[in-house]
Amino acid sequence: MCKNYIVKKFLCFFTVIIIIFGSINVNAKENKRIAILYDSYNEYGSEENKLSSIVNIVLSSGSVLDILKVSDYDDRDLSSYDSLVVLYNETCKLPGNIMVDLSKYNRNIIWIGKNFNEFVEYNNIVGIKYEGTLKGKVFLKSGNRRYSIEKEPEISKFKVDAGNIKSEFKYLGTGSETPFFIRYKNTNYFPYFSYNDMSYNILRKQMGKILNNDLPKEEKRYLLIDRVYPFMDLKEFVDKVDFLHDNGITFYCSVMPVYDNTKFDAMKRFAEVLKYAQDKGGRMVLHYSDLFGENIPGDRVDYMMAAGQKNYVDYGVYPLALDIPEAFLCKDDYKNLVTKSDTIFTTKYEKYSVIASKNCSIDSFKNVIEKVNINDNNIENLEQLNCNTALTISSDLSLEAFKKMVTSAIKKNILFNDVSYLDMSLNFNGISLKSSRESIFLNDKSVFEKINVENENNKSKSDKKADKNSVDLTNTNKAILKVTFFICGLFVIITLISFRIDKKKYFK
Amino acid sequence: MNIVDSLIVYSLAVIWVIIFINVVLVVAGYIYYLKTLKFKMKESLEEYPFVSVMVPAHNEDKVIGKTVNSLLNFDYPIDKYEIIVINDNSSDNSAEVLRQIQEENPHRNLIIINTDKVTGGKGKSNALNIGFNASKGEFLAIYDADNTPEKTALKYLLETIVGDSVLGAVIGKFRCRNKNKNLLTRFINIESLAFQWMAQAGRWQLGNLCTIPGTNFIIRRSLIEEMGGWDTKAITEDTEISFRLYRMGYKIKFMPLAVTWEQEPQTLKVWFKQRSRWTKGNIYVVFKNVKYLFLKESGVSRFDLIYYIMIYLFFLSAVVISDTLFLLGLAQIIHVNITGYSIMLWVMAYVVFALSVLVSISVEKGEFSISNFFIILIMYFTYCKLWGIVAAMGFYNFVKDIVFKREVKWYKTERF
């Protein structure tokens, strides 16, 4: 009887454990597939590349992306996509086949820009009409009722019943424009956004929620020294590295590929300086070659960057990711290059942003980090960026200006994340580089010991002085811990003895 | 290394030295406890010297009746001891209560001395001197006015002191009568047990050292005569007399079988006043006796002096400094250049503290319980931290007394 009871207890216990662990989703994460359906990358008369902004947001979610141009739209099965993003920069009539396919689609649609009314009318969504913005006021019609939402500095939420339709309107933003979005069942409508104001952050945040199933994502901020090249002031660069190290900031260096005159002294000195930066908490990223242009084929750029990578590795410098313009992503002949890394640093407003002239597919990336140049104009708003960001300072900036910029960022409560926590990999022609928290691996062998030895030899004067002045209690700590563990063991034994004596006292 | 680093190293070093000293004391105290399990006290003694039991009291009408009745019930020949209650400048009903007890016990050696602000009102030491002058016992046993000693307490104390001529005094154990009243009294109960079994028993085992706790102790009359009575400037006259005894070459033994029960403070306010008074008093005694630290003839009392200096000066300052620096570090106001020490160090300090207190209370019947275990766990972060404030206040008041030449008065503990 007793034995059966014990067996039953164990069975119940293990059943509970199985239920608990069985309910935990242990499926491997599959990359989501997202499609962007767009008419043009910008609004007429505006230089702002809105398509590029949306692409960046989607890639940051770790999704595989298909960019579909409306003018090149062919009948396809949209149901294979986990979410759809529709970007209309121009007012026009929607093609019939697109309308049909969108209406059949029953997962999340994110509609940005114009022509949403057409979609609403086509789908007989009764009563809801968007009438546009008027100096901060938004008017919405639902049946015969008209609602105006006053501009407010905070988010306000309204629930409106209109016949059988229950809709939720959210109003956000404080700009003279009135960015807001409407949610209707599976459709999220953003009438407006601009990269130049906070509406972009709001869009990014909401899209991030939708694309990631409301899972919270922590945005990271990194510091990046941009366009590091052999002919910059090396002494100043070392001082900048020391400054960052003394302030406990780890950083990235976007290094230009060097593939000519690699045996010159200038290259050797440059490599020593980069290794010094590596030792001081820096991680390298391979910048795209300046030879890139419309007429340079992708395999040529690939070849030059591979040569640059090999050169660096030979000198003990380990670039671990790619710094590329977004335009690379949609060019077929550059696909081979961009897939060499699972991490890309992208620049938004360079000459070569995403301008997809036809449909294209972009594979997912593990990490997409947007480069944002720190300057006096944007430093106030940097902490509000809702994406993984590399706050960028050019290597050409003077030491004083560099220090001032970094100090200002810190004072604005920008916390620079530790670069060693971002795992990256880059493979070029048999040279495989991977990074983890513990080390950098070259073809699966750790280069860490090598770095450590060189670290000792390359210690700066301030480091050595700091070593002399700081007190290292490691050995004392270990000794005390050993003794206290022994004491705790002894006390436990004494306590058990006392417990037995105490029991005897009670039963006397 | 800047001043902050130096302070951290100082506080780490001091705290860990004290922790290890206390560990040694706990182990030694436990060894003594195991010895006491084999003690066989006599049912009756060969002879019963005359003992004067003295009870200094000031406004103790709530408790004095119970105390005197307990003293009248000692398992000791009634013609071989006298009870002298010094009702010192009381403004309550103490005199009336005592008179009534005296009337109810006309054949007992119960002497009541009522003083006023002219003849008395100058503190416990002065009251004891008054009682001493009226006493005739070969031995003097002292009890506080809120104590209810067990019947065998006096006999056990006396048996111990007459058994060894080197003993100048013998102290018994005090227990908390109102320990279950609230969380504070439970803290105090654990504290008193830990103090007695660790500091008293441990020190006795290692160096034959103890400190008179002010109540439930017996002392040879001749020694008081030699000392010229109690020091009226001392608030903690018990500590003061302990040091004097050691300098005279005598020892003070801990006899845990002689038990008294006393009422402890039930509110924080009362507790705070009492403890800061003790701290002030002990600081006075330390300052008074520090000159003997470097004299060989001071004997073992030097170790006691060092122990008190370590606790009251170094340890408490280290705790205050480390807590302050911890908070400043959290607020990122200071920067520390010390490497290699981890949070595990503090965790282990806490674990050692908890276990050592647990060991100390495990020797008392019925105290080794789950509830006491949890109380010990929270004690470190609550009750122990209050001691830092108490120490600071005590030191501050001590300095004020010196600067403003304040007279010692009765700062008696409020009774419930």
Interface residues (C-beta under 8 A of the other chain):
Chain A: A466 N469 S470 V471 D472 L473 T474 N475 T476 N477 I480 L481 V483 T484 F485 I487 C488 L490 F491 V492 I494 T495 S498 F499 I501 D502 K505 Y506
Chain B: M1 D5 V9 L12 W16 F20 V23 V26 V27 Y30 L37 N337 I338 T339 G340 Y341 S342 M344 L345 M348 A349 V351 V352 L355 S356 L358 V359 S362 V363 K365 G366 F368
